[in-house]
Amino acid sequence: MTTIANNLAQVRQRIQSTCEKAGRDPHSVVLLAVSKTQSVEALLQAHAAGQVVFAENYLQEALTKIEILKDYPLEWHYIGPIQSNKTKAIAEHFSWVHSIASLKIAERLNQQRPEDMAPLQICLQVNISDESSKFGVSTAELEALAQKVDALPLLRLRGLMAIPKKGDSESAFIKLRQCQERLIQKGLALDTLSMGMSADLEPAIMAGSTIVRVGTDIFGARV
Ligand SMILES: *Cc1c(COP(=O)(O)O)cnc(C)c1O
């Protein structure tokens, strides 16, 4: 086995054993391979080991990989920051976007999503640790944004995403889940919590994560 295949098997094993501990079905957690800065060759190794869902942070790099790999049945998620001038390419090339924190960006993606594609699947990125410097919608503004994004026809609001501050993962994951529960009570059909990375996928799954975003522990350290 290549190192990447080995690493993938280990990450899948961690997901499986944490799900057992949590009394959850292991199929209820999607492993998203975060491939930013990794080579096409590395992605192909992951794909050969059964990985189909990949996430990218940098648009130009992502578009190059998507074009080179267009004959493979891969699913692409965008998890990086989004400027207005990037929304068209994102709307045209991705299945999911996890990093929506403003109505303006959501409206542009809705306008620019090609009608012959499935709706763009959306997670709102929440500034869950309330860091003034961190990107994301505040918990106070979350419901208003969620209701407006949910009304956009070519987007499909699926859930919430967060990157907790270091050392704060466990309580942040529980808080994000509580945000999701409140929105569900308000009538939004949310089924997704995008939380947990290489270092903290276990507490994320314990708190209810349905998508873990793992880079380093699959591909090795980024260069
Ligand atoms: C890079 C990145 C990850 C992956 O982080 P690792 O610690 O390498 O697993 C997950 N989510 C986001 C938003 C990222 O930018």
The ligand as a Gaussian input file, in Angstrom:
#p B3LYP/6-31G(d) Opt

LIG

0 1
 C       -6.917000      22.801000       5.559000
 C       -8.284000      22.647000       6.089000
 C       -8.712000      21.439000       6.673000
 C       -7.810000      20.241000       6.877000
 O       -6.990000      20.438000       7.986000
 P       -5.985000      19.276000       8.490000
 O       -5.608000      19.728000       9.852000
 O       -4.849000      19.255000       7.522000
 O       -6.752000      18.005000       8.504000
 C      -10.032000      21.364000       7.079000
 N      -10.892000      22.390000       6.933000
 C      -10.513000      23.561000       6.393000
 C      -11.518000      24.655000       6.247000
 C       -9.198000      23.724000       5.964000
 O       -8.838000      24.902000       5.442000

